[in-house]
């Protein structure tokens, strides 16, 4: 049904003069949006959200950019629409195929079991949430490779907080709201919002599946998310200008001052803010620039860059002192056709890395392999859920980087490799605590049920 409706809309748009490839992109985004919305109370739509986010960046945003007048576009696409979409459309479909090629049941969560496990571990979940928040605070004063491990460990605050709303949403709603607001405050203060936005959305997706609110509440939440994104875009550049280039301090007072100036209806829906939001969600611009540059220099790398990414993820620095650093812009500057400094946040993205490796076929291969990496991670988490359904929540900290189209492949590999080691170790340490049929948990449940009856 979704497919038929989507392609009817695409066919009609083509009849009205829309470019053929753009019509196909429209069909895909409508299909993914319908799945995301209509299935959100039936399954945990993490996979659907990831696909929707990649489709926005690689299909819809460039389609809009191509349709705009050149005077309105600050970051123009450097290759023609036909040349772009012959790469991105099949690349996205291969990514889609890779993500679904291995069947999994990990998105159908056993909430009754998680509720019981949350009940018998109520105090423990509160503790790990607080420990995760403290780890985040400590991270602000930590540098080096240990900082990344501390970052990963600190993400358990979301696991604990989300598990608590599985138990009793009214009683424990303050926990996930507190950790998400804490993330937003740090994001606003530091001028870096990626983590905050992702966890805000993850909480929304999990809340919808766990609580199953009314559709009007879902629509209101979606509207709130759009407004939040526009607010962040309206505040971000002015705040960074005042703090990074001006004389003001990076604190909430400056955030409030800038926000009071920037957040108005006229500015939120202004052409500048809307175009800025479009540009932020257009990873295709970097991809197209890379294709254009690589077609000039013809210096295709095969797996050289991927080997560097894997070396950086697996080997500690004392074994590989010359390995590339997280956030290093050397590869970006060499192959993207642009030169940026270390303070600018831009990544090549999976399709650009694929083109740098093998040209057109590299885009298709890398798209499929990234989808396959997602699939394998889903299967790993599914194995953990056979020990305890509680561990499905570890999916979020494991893939919260990979789900971002603008994330560097190096960061995705590094995050996933170290995350599997760390969270696998935590699964091993806590397996008895979160195994529902253990004697200790059965005893606790019997006691709690008895206490409730009395």
N, C-alpha and C positions, 0 to 999 in steps of 0.2 A: 504493500500500500504506500509506504514512504517513497519507494523507488518510482512508482507510477506517477504520483503527485509531483515529485521533484522534477522528473523529466518532462512532464506536461508543461510546467512553468518554464523550463529551459527552452522547450520547443517554441512556446509562445513568444518568449523574449527574442529568440532567433528570428522569428517571423517579423518582429518589429524592428529588426535591423541590428540587434546586438551581435557582436563578434561571436563566431562559432565556439571558440575555446572558452570565451567568457561565459557563454550560455552553459557550457558543461560545468564550469566552476560554480555557477549559480545553482545548478542542479545538485552538485555535491554538498554545498554548504547548507542548502535547504534540507536535504536528506539527513545530514549530520545533526542539524539543529533540532529537527523533529524527533530523532532518536534520543537526543540528549534530554529534551523536555518531557516527552511522553513516557520514557522508560525510567525516569529519575526516581520514581517511587517503587519500581519493581526490582531494580538491581542497583548496585553502587556504580554510577556511570563514570567512573574514573577513565576508562578506556575511551568512551565516547567524547569526554571532555578533551582528552589529549588530541584526538583526531580533529575535533572542532577547532582547537587552538592552532594546530598546524595548518588547517585549511584557511583560516583567517589570514595567517601570515603569508602563506605561499600561493594562495589562489585569489581570495577576495580582495585583500588590500592591494595587490598589484593590478587586479582588474579595475579597481576604482582609480588607481593612480594613472593607468593608461587612458582612462576616459576623461581625465581632468585636463583643463587648459595648461599648457606648459608654464605659464606665469604663476600658477597656483601651487606648483610642485617644487619643494625645496630639494628633494632627493629623487631626481628623475631616473627612470629605468633606462639602462644603457644599451639594452638590446630590444629588438622589435617584438611586438606581442606574440607573433607566430613562433619566433625563435625561443621566447621565454616559455610559453605554455607547452611546447612540444617536449620540454624538459620537466617542468614542474608537475603537469597533470599525470603523466605516467609514473614519475617519481613518487608522487603522493599515493597513487593507487598501489604501487609496490610496498610503500610504507604501511598502508591499510592491510594489504595481504599478509605482510609479516606479523602484524599485530594480532591477527586472527588465526594464523596458520596452526597454532597449537591450542587445542580446546582447553578451557579452564572453567572451574566452578567457583573461583575465589571471589567473584563479585556478588554471589548470592550468599549473603552473610547470615549466619545463624544467631539472630539477635537474642533469642531466648537463652542460649548457652552463654553468650557474652554478658547478658544481664546477670546470670547466676554467678559467673566468674567475677564480675564487677562487685557484686554484693559481698562475696566472701573476701575480696581484696580491696574493700572500699578505702581503708586507711592507706594501704600500700599505693594505690593509684593516686591519691592525693599527694603522697610523698614524692613519687616519681615526677609528678607535674611540677611541684615546687623545686625539686632537684634540677629538672630541665630548665626552669626559669633561671635558677642560680648559675647554671652552666652557661646560659646565654649572657648573663651579666659578666661572668668571669672572662668570657670570650672577648669582651670589649677591651680587655687589658692583656691579651695574649697574642703572640705572633708565631710564625713558623708552622711546621707541619702538625705540631700538636694542636694548634688552633683548629685545624680542619676536623680532627678527631673529636675535639671538644664541641665543635659545631654539630657534628652528627649525633653525638651523645645528647646534646641539649634538645634535639628534636623529639625526644621521648616525652617532652611536656605536652605535645599535641596528642600523642598516643594516649597518655593518661587522661587528659581532659576530654577527649572524644569518647573514651570508654565510659567516663562518668555520666555523660548524657544518655548513653545506652541503658544505663541503670534507671535513672529518673531525671527526665529532662527539666522538670520544674525545680526540683531540689538542687540540681547540679549545673544548671545553665550558666551560672556565674563563672565556672571553671574554664570552659572553652572561650567564652566571651572575654575573660580576663587575659588569657594568653594571646588571643588574636589582637585585642586592643593594645597589649604590650608590644606586639610586633609592629603594629601600625604606628605607635608613638615613636619607636626606635627608627622606623623607616622614614617618617616625616622629619625627625630630628637629624638623621644622617643624610637625608636627600637620596636614599636608595630604597626603592619600594618593591622590588621584585618579590622578595620573600613574603612580605606582608600581603601583597595582592594574591599570591598563590594560596597562602594558608587561609585567607578570607574565603576564597572560592572553594577550597577543599572542605572547610567547615560547612559551607552552604550545601554542597553536594551530599556530604555525610548526614547532615541534619535532615535534609529532605527525605533521604532513604530511611533513616532511623525513625524519625518522628512522623513522617508522611503528613505534612501539613496540607491545608486546603490549597487549591490551585491559585486562588487570589493571593494567598500568602507567598506562594512560589513566585508569582508574577511581581509582587511587591519587592521581594528579595532580589530578583533579577534587575528590576529598575534601580534599586539601591546600589547594586554592584556597578551598574553603568554610571550612575551619578558619582560614586566614589572614584571610578577611573577618571572621569572628567575633572573632578576636583584635584586629584593628584597631578594630572597633566597641567592644570591651570596654575598650581602652586609650585610645581617642581622647578621649572627653569628660573623663575623669579627668585625662589629661595636659594638655589645654587648660586645664582649671580650675587645675591646679597652676602652669602656666607663664604663661598669659595673664592670669589673675586673681590668682594667688598670687605667691610670691616666689622660686620655683625657676627655674633656668636651663634654656633650651631646648638640651639636650644628651643624649647617649646614656646618661649616668648617670641622668638623670631618667627617660628612657624605660625603662631597666632597673628602676628602683625602682618606677615605676607598674605596669609589666608584671608584675613579681613579685607584686604585690598583686592585680592584676585577672585575670591569666590562670590560671584554674583551671577544672576541668570544670563545677563548679556555676555559676560566673559566665558561662562561655562559652555555656551552653545555658539560662541563666536567662531568665525571661519578659521582664525588662527589656532584656537584650541582644538577644533575638530580635525584640522589638517595635521596638527602636532600629534594627536592621538592616532590618526591614520598612519603617520610616519613611524610612530613607535611600534605599531603592529605590522610593519611591512618589512619583515626579514628578507623578503624577496629582493629588495633594493640591493642588499649586500650580495646576495646570490647572483643577481644579474650583473653587478659590477665585477664580480669574480669571473664569471663566464666571459665577459668582454675582455678583461685583462689577460686571462689565460689563452684566449684565442689570438692574442697579439704575441705573447711571449712563448707560447707552445712548450712550456716547461712542466709537463705533467709528471707527477711525483710517484705514481703507483702507491705503495703502502708505506713510503718513507715517513710521512707525517703521522700516520696511524701508529707506526712502531714507536715514534717519539711519545705519542699520547699514552700508549700502553706502558712504556718504560717509566714515564712520569707517575702513572697510577700505581704500579706494582713495586717498583724499586725504591727503597728509602734513599735519602740524599747522600748518606755516607757511602753507599754502593754506586750511586750514579750522580756524582757531584755536578755534572754539567747538564743534567736533565732540565727540561723546560719548566718554568715556574707557573703556578696557577695565575691566570690573568696576563701571562706574557703575550705581548702583541706582535712578536717577531714574525710568526707565521701569517697572521692577519695582514700585516703591513707588506709582506713579500708577495702575497698572492691575490689580495682583494682589489688591488688598484687604488687603495686609499692608505693614508698614513695617519695613525692616531697615537696619542701618548698613553701612558699607563693609567691615567686617571679617567680615561674615556671608556665606557662600557659598551663594547661591541664584540660580537662573536661571528665567526664565519657561518655557523649552522651546518646541519648534516648534508644538505644538497650541495653547498659550496665546497665542503670537504670532498664530497664524491666527485665533483667536476675537476677539482685540483688533482685527484688521483688518476681517474681514467676517462675524463671527458664525459660525453653523454651517457655512456653505459655506467660510469661511476655514479651518476645521480640515481639511476635505477637500482644499482646494486646496494649503495649505501642506504637508500630509502628502505629497501627490503630488510637489510641487516639491522637497522635501528628498530624497525617493527619487530623483528625476530628477538632482539634483545629485550624489548618490552615483554614479549610472549614468554620468554624463558624466565624472566623475573616473576611474572604472574604465576608460572608453574612452580617456581621455588616457594613463593609465598603460600600457594595452595598446599604444598607439602608441609609447611609450618602449621597451617590451619588443621592438618590432620592430627597434630599434637594437641593443638588448642585453637578454636575458632577466634580467640582473642588476637592472635598474631596477624590477622588480616590487616589490622591497623598499621602494621609496619610497612605496608605497601606505600603509604604516603611519604614517610621520610626517605624511603629507598629511591623513589622516582620523582621527587619534587623538583629535581633539576632536569632530568631527561624530558619532562613534560613541556619544557619551555623551548620553543623553536629557536630563540636567540641564544641559547646556551652553547658554549663551545663544546665540541666533541671531547676534547681533553678533560673538561670539567665533568661531563656526563660519565665518562669511563672511570675517572678518579672517584667520583662520588659513589657510583654503583659498586665498584670493587671494594672500597673501604667500608661502605655501608653494609654489604653482604657479610663481610667478616665481623664487623661490630655487632650488628643486629642478630646474626647467627649465634654469636657468643652469648648475647643477652637471652635469646631463646633457650639456649642450653642451660643457662643459670636459673631461669625462672620457669622452666617447663613444668615442674611439679606444682608450683603455685597456681599455674593457669591450666592445668589438666583437670577437666571437670570430673572425671571418674576416679581421681585419686582418693584414697581413704580419708585423708585430712580434709579435703574439700567437701566430700560427702558428709563427713561428720559436722563440719561447719554449717552446711546447708540444712541438715536435719535440725541442728540447734536453732538456726535462725527461723526456720519454719515453725518450730515448736514455740519459740519466743513470740513470733507473730500471732500464732493462734491464741496464746495466753493473753 
